[in-house]
């Protein structure tokens, strides 16, 4: 999940995602495609403003 109020649209998460599950919405905020996400945690670890918190993999 991306906290859009914290997201600064830096693109770090988009660049680091190994499966291309992250893109930007019309407002320039990161959005995670839950169908592509493998819950590796790379985006969460790389976010400089801690805007990403992954849900537990189900």
Buried (B, 14 or more C-beta within 10 A) or exposed (E): EBBBEEBEBBEBBBEBBEEEBBEBEEEEBBBBEEEEBEBBEBBBEBBEEEBBEBEEEE
